């Protein structure tokens, strides 16, 4: 695990808030030199702390008007077989292998309820490794701001 100091953490927090921030902007905001910011960002990328940069979208405006959590149960020893197929589904926004009464939790986003029904009843339940699903519609989502919990 990479050893991060307070400056590294401030750089990560700033980039999570604005992944397009320039090295100059980061240096000015953090009161350190551009060379220092550049070297640290390179190290954070090399060490796998920063794994990429992405655009954050508004799913509604992008045409994905329906969101749901799909709780999935799979047969014993089938995680690896199911994992690749689930990751290949563009509707899956997030997937997690979890403990408890379900094996997987998927956050899915679709255009409409017809697309959601097809995803769950045909594509997911059509996989022989999936033994059951439970779908919970999301009526509204709280706005989030990118943040990293304060760590020691």
C-alpha positions as protocol buffer text, in pm:
chain_id: "A"
residue {
  index: 1
  type: UNK
  ca { x: 0 y: 0 z: 0 }
}
residue {
  index: 2
  type: UNK
  ca { x: 130 y: 343 z: -95 }
}
residue {
  index: 3
  type: UNK
  ca { x: 237 y: 570 z: 191 }
}
residue {
  index: 4
  type: UNK
  ca { x: 53 y: 900 z: 149 }
}
residue {
  index: 5
  type: UNK
  ca { x: 124 y: 1221 z: 333 }
}
residue {
  index: 6
  type: UNK
  ca { x: -111 y: 1515 z: 384 }
}
residue {
  index: 7
  type: UNK
  ca { x: -1 y: 1684 z: 58 }
}
residue {
  index: 8
  type: UNK
  ca { x: -72 y: 1366 z: -140 }
}
residue {
  index: 9
  type: UNK
  ca { x: -419 y: 1347 z: 16 }
}
residue {
  index: 10
  type: UNK
  ca { x: -490 y: 1713 z: -65 }
}
residue {
  index: 11
  type: UNK
  ca { x: -385 y: 1652 z: -426 }
}
residue {
  index: 12
  type: UNK
  ca { x: -615 y: 1349 z: -452 }
}
residue {
  index: 13
  type: UNK
  ca { x: -907 y: 1542 z: -299 }
}
residue {
  index: 14
  type: UNK
  ca { x: -851 y: 1833 z: -539 }
}
residue {
  index: 15
  type: UNK
  ca { x: -838 y: 1602 z: -840 }
}
residue {
  index: 16
  type: UNK
  ca { x: -1151 y: 1417 z: -727 }
}
residue {
  index: 17
  type: UNK
  ca { x: -1330 y: 1751 z: -712 }
}
residue {
  index: 18
  type: UNK
  ca { x: -1193 y: 1860 z: -1053 }
}
residue {
  index: 19
  type: UNK
  ca { x: -1009 y: 1597 z: -1255 }
}
residue {
  index: 20
  type: UNK
  ca { x: -932 y: 1857 z: -1523 }
}
residue {
  index: 21
  type: UNK
  ca { x: -739 y: 2086 z: -1289 }
}
residue {
  index: 22
  type: UNK
  ca { x: -401 y: 2184 z: -1431 }
}
residue {
  index: 23
  type: UNK
  ca { x: -75 y: 2134 z: -1244 }
}
residue {
  index: 24
  type: UNK
  ca { x: -51 y: 2511 z: -1213 }
}
residue {
  index: 25
  type: UNK
  ca { x: -400 y: 2533 z: -1057 }
}
residue {
  index: 26
  type: UNK
  ca { x: -320 y: 2251 z: -814 }
}
residue {
  index: 27
  type: UNK
  ca { x: 12 y: 2410 z: -720 }
}
residue {
  index: 28
  type: UNK
  ca { x: -152 y: 2747 z: -652 }
}
residue {
  index: 29
  type: UNK
  ca { x: -440 y: 2596 z: -454 }
}
residue {
  index: 30
  type: UNK
  ca { x: -210 y: 2378 z: -243 }
}
residue {
  index: 31
  type: UNK
  ca { x: 70 y: 2635 z: -211 }
}
residue {
  index: 32
  type: UNK
  ca { x: 343 y: 2407 z: -347 }
}
residue {
  index: 33
  type: UNK
  ca { x: 555 y: 2416 z: -662 }
}
residue {
  index: 34
  type: UNK
  ca { x: 430 y: 2287 z: -998 }
}
residue {
  index: 35
  type: UNK
  ca { x: 728 y: 2051 z: -1014 }
}
residue {
  index: 36
  type: UNK
  ca { x: 631 y: 1905 z: -676 }
}
residue {
  index: 37
  type: UNK
  ca { x: 265 y: 1863 z: -783 }
}
residue {
  index: 38
  type: UNK
  ca { x: 368 y: 1706 z: -1113 }
}
residue {
  index: 39
  type: UNK
  ca { x: 608 y: 1459 z: -945 }
}
residue {
  index: 40
  type: UNK
  ca { x: 351 y: 1365 z: -682 }
}
residue {
  index: 41
  type: UNK
  ca { x: 70 y: 1314 z: -935 }
}
residue {
  index: 42
  type: UNK
  ca { x: 300 y: 1096 z: -1146 }
}
residue {
  index: 43
  type: UNK
  ca { x: 389 y: 889 z: -838 }
}
residue {
  index: 44
  type: UNK
  ca { x: 23 y: 859 z: -733 }
}
residue {
  index: 45
  type: UNK
  ca { x: -64 y: 736 z: -1084 }
}
residue {
  index: 46
  type: UNK
  ca { x: 235 y: 497 z: -1095 }
}
residue {
  index: 47
  type: UNK
  ca { x: 149 y: 355 z: -751 }
}
residue {
  index: 48
  type: UNK
  ca { x: -212 y: 296 z: -856 }
}
residue {
  index: 49
  type: UNK
  ca { x: -362 y: 543 z: -610 }
}
residue {
  index: 50
  type: UNK
  ca { x: -499 y: 749 z: -900 }
}
residue {
  index: 51
  type: UNK
  ca { x: -635 y: 498 z: -1148 }
}
residue {
  index: 52
  type: UNK
  ca { x: -784 y: 728 z: -1409 }
}
residue {
  index: 53
  type: UNK
  ca { x: -982 y: 1039 z: -1488 }
}
residue {
  index: 54
  type: UNK
  ca { x: -1344 y: 1048 z: -1595 }
}
residue {
  index: 55
  type: UNK
  ca { x: -1634 y: 1275 z: -1678 }
}
residue {
  index: 56
  type: UNK
  ca { x: -1920 y: 1273 z: -1430 }
}
residue {
  index: 57
  type: UNK
  ca { x: -2258 y: 1283 z: -1599 }
}
residue {
  index: 58
  type: UNK
  ca { x: -2615 y: 1353 z: -1500 }
}
residue {
  index: 59
  type: UNK
  ca { x: -2781 y: 1017 z: -1581 }
}
residue {
  index: 60
  type: UNK
  ca { x: -3123 y: 1177 z: -1641 }
}
residue {
  index: 61
  type: UNK
  ca { x: -2989 y: 1428 z: -1892 }
}
residue {
  index: 62
  type: UNK
  ca { x: -2785 y: 1154 z: -2056 }
}
residue {
  index: 63
  type: UNK
  ca { x: -3104 y: 958 z: -2124 }
}
residue {
  index: 64
  type: UNK
  ca { x: -3082 y: 705 z: -1841 }
}
residue {
  index: 65
  type: UNK
  ca { x: -3408 y: 788 z: -1665 }
}
residue {
  index: 66
  type: UNK
  ca { x: -3448 y: 468 z: -1461 }
}
residue {
  index: 67
  type: UNK
  ca { x: -3209 y: 359 z: -1187 }
}
residue {
  index: 68
  type: UNK
  ca { x: -3236 y: 51 z: -968 }
}
residue {
  index: 69
  type: UNK
  ca { x: -3043 y: -169 z: -733 }
}
residue {
  index: 70
  type: UNK
  ca { x: -3050 y: -531 z: -839 }
}
residue {
  index: 71
  type: UNK
  ca { x: -2966 y: -781 z: -566 }
}
residue {
  index: 72
  type: UNK
  ca { x: -2836 y: -1103 z: -719 }
}
residue {
  index: 73
  type: UNK
  ca { x: -2781 y: -1452 z: -583 }
}
residue {
  index: 74
  type: UNK
  ca { x: -2547 y: -1683 z: -770 }
}
residue {
  index: 75
  type: UNK
  ca { x: -2464 y: -2050 z: -749 }
}
residue {
  index: 76
  type: UNK
  ca { x: -2160 y: -2163 z: -553 }
}
residue {
  index: 77
  type: UNK
  ca { x: -1821 y: -2103 z: -718 }
}
residue {
  index: 78
  type: UNK
  ca { x: -1965 y: -1907 z: -1012 }
}
residue {
  index: 79
  type: UNK
  ca { x: -1838 y: -1556 z: -928 }
}
residue {
  index: 80
  type: UNK
  ca { x: -1562 y: -1557 z: -1188 }
}
residue {
  index: 81
  type: UNK
  ca { x: -1796 y: -1675 z: -1464 }
}
residue {
  index: 82
  type: UNK
  ca { x: -2059 y: -1415 z: -1377 }
}
residue {
  index: 83
  type: UNK
  ca { x: -1817 y: -1130 z: -1312 }
}
residue {
  index: 84
  type: UNK
  ca { x: -1698 y: -1084 z: -1670 }
}
residue {
  index: 85
  type: UNK
  ca { x: -2049 y: -1089 z: -1817 }
}
residue {
  index: 86
  type: UNK
  ca { x: -2181 y: -839 z: -1563 }
}
residue {
  index: 87
  type: UNK
  ca { x: -1890 y: -603 z: -1622 }
}
residue {
  index: 88
  type: UNK
  ca { x: -1963 y: -617 z: -1996 }
}
residue {
  index: 89
  type: UNK
  ca { x: -2317 y: -484 z: -1946 }
}
residue {
  index: 90
  type: UNK
  ca { x: -2320 y: -109 z: -2015 }
}
residue {
  index: 91
  type: UNK
  ca { x: -2624 y: -64 z: -1790 }
}
residue {
  index: 92
  type: UNK
  ca { x: -2427 y: -171 z: -1481 }
}
residue {
  index: 93
  type: UNK
  ca { x: -2296 y: 146 z: -1319 }
}
residue {
  index: 94
  type: UNK
  ca { x: -2151 y: -30 z: -1015 }
}
residue {
  index: 95
  type: UNK
  ca { x: -2120 y: -391 z: -902 }
}
residue {
  index: 96
  type: UNK
  ca { x: -2013 y: -532 z: -567 }
}
residue {
  index: 97
  type: UNK
  ca { x: -1965 y: -880 z: -427 }
}
residue {
  index: 98
  type: UNK
  ca { x: -2118 y: -850 z: -79 }
}
residue {
  index: 99
  type: UNK
  ca { x: -2187 y: -1045 z: 237 }
}
residue {
  index: 100
  type: UNK
  ca { x: -2535 y: -1101 z: 372 }
}
residue {
  index: 101
  type: UNK
  ca { x: -2849 y: -1245 z: 218 }
}
residue {
  index: 102
  type: UNK
  ca { x: -2743 y: -1159 z: -139 }
}
residue {
  index: 103
  type: UNK
  ca { x: -2420 y: -1227 z: -325 }
}
residue {
  index: 104
  type: UNK
  ca { x: -2405 y: -921 z: -551 }
}
residue {
  index: 105
  type: UNK
  ca { x: -2545 y: -570 z: -553 }
}
residue {
  index: 106
  type: UNK
  ca { x: -2569 y: -395 z: -890 }
}
residue {
  index: 107
  type: UNK
  ca { x: -2651 y: -31 z: -950 }
}
residue {
  index: 108
  type: UNK
  ca { x: -2807 y: -28 z: -1296 }
}
residue {
  index: 109
  type: UNK
  ca { x: -2924 y: 259 z: -1515 }
}
residue {
  index: 110
  type: UNK
  ca { x: -3152 y: 219 z: -1816 }
}
residue {
  index: 111
  type: UNK
  ca { x: -3352 y: 438 z: -2054 }
}
residue {
  index: 112
  type: UNK
  ca { x: -3690 y: 317 z: -1929 }
}
residue {
  index: 113
  type: UNK
  ca { x: -3871 y: 40 z: -1744 }
}
residue {
  index: 114
  type: UNK
  ca { x: -3892 y: -174 z: -2057 }
}
residue {
  index: 115
  type: UNK
  ca { x: -3512 y: -172 z: -2081 }
}
residue {
  index: 116
  type: UNK
  ca { x: -3485 y: -250 z: -1709 }
}
residue {
  index: 117
  type: UNK
  ca { x: -3726 y: -542 z: -1743 }
}
residue {
  index: 118
  type: UNK
  ca { x: -3526 y: -682 z: -2037 }
}
residue {
  index: 119
  type: UNK
  ca { x: -3200 y: -645 z: -1845 }
}
residue {
  index: 120
  type: UNK
  ca { x: -3327 y: -821 z: -1533 }
}
residue {
  index: 121
  type: UNK
  ca { x: -3569 y: -1082 z: -1669 }
}
residue {
  index: 122
  type: UNK
  ca { x: -3383 y: -1177 z: -1985 }
}
residue {
  index: 123
  type: UNK
  ca { x: -3015 y: -1099 z: -1958 }
}
residue {
  index: 124
  type: UNK
  ca { x: -2946 y: -1142 z: -1587 }
}
residue {
  index: 125
  type: UNK
  ca { x: -3196 y: -1415 z: -1505 }
}
residue {
  index: 126
  type: UNK
  ca { x: -3098 y: -1587 z: -1830 }
}
residue {
  index: 127
  type: UNK
  ca { x: -2753 y: -1662 z: -1691 }
}
residue {
  index: 128
  type: UNK
  ca { x: -2753 y: -2017 z: -1554 }
}
residue {
  index: 129
  type: UNK
  ca { x: -2530 y: -1915 z: -1260 }
}
residue {
  index: 130
  type: UNK
  ca { x: -2782 y: -1659 z: -1135 }
}
residue {
  index: 131
  type: UNK
  ca { x: -3029 y: -1827 z: -902 }
}
residue {
  index: 132
  type: UNK
  ca { x: -3244 y: -1523 z: -813 }
}
residue {
  index: 133
  type: UNK
  ca { x: -3270 y: -1146 z: -836 }
}
residue {
  index: 134
  type: UNK
  ca { x: -3450 y: -873 z: -645 }
}
residue {
  index: 135
  type: UNK
  ca { x: -3494 y: -530 z: -803 }
}
residue {
  index: 136
  type: UNK
  ca { x: -3544 y: -209 z: -605 }
}
residue {
  index: 137
  type: UNK
  ca { x: -3627 y: 107 z: -801 }
}
residue {
  index: 138
  type: UNK
  ca { x: -3452 y: 429 z: -707 }
}
residue {
  index: 139
  type: UNK
  ca { x: -3700 y: 715 z: -696 }
}
residue {
  index: 140
  type: UNK
  ca { x: -3451 y: 993 z: -625 }
}
residue {
  index: 141
  type: UNK
  ca { x: -3079 y: 1020 z: -558 }
}
residue {
  index: 142
  type: UNK
  ca { x: -2907 y: 1254 z: -319 }
}
residue {
  index: 143
  type: UNK
  ca { x: -2649 y: 1478 z: -483 }
}
residue {
  index: 144
  type: UNK
  ca { x: -2296 y: 1376 z: -399 }
}
residue {
  index: 145
  type: UNK
  ca { x: -1969 y: 1558 z: -416 }
}
residue {
  index: 146
  type: UNK
  ca { x: -1648 y: 1363 z: -470 }
}
residue {
  index: 147
  type: UNK
  ca { x: -1467 y: 1324 z: -142 }
}
residue {
  index: 148
  type: UNK
  ca { x: -1222 y: 1101 z: 29 }
}
residue {
  index: 149
  type: UNK
  ca { x: -1275 y: 1012 z: 394 }
}
residue {
  index: 150
  type: UNK
  ca { x: -1010 y: 1150 z: 622 }
}
residue {
  index: 151
  type: UNK
  ca { x: -758 y: 875 z: 680 }
}
residue {
  index: 152
  type: UNK
  ca { x: -467 y: 870 z: 920 }
}
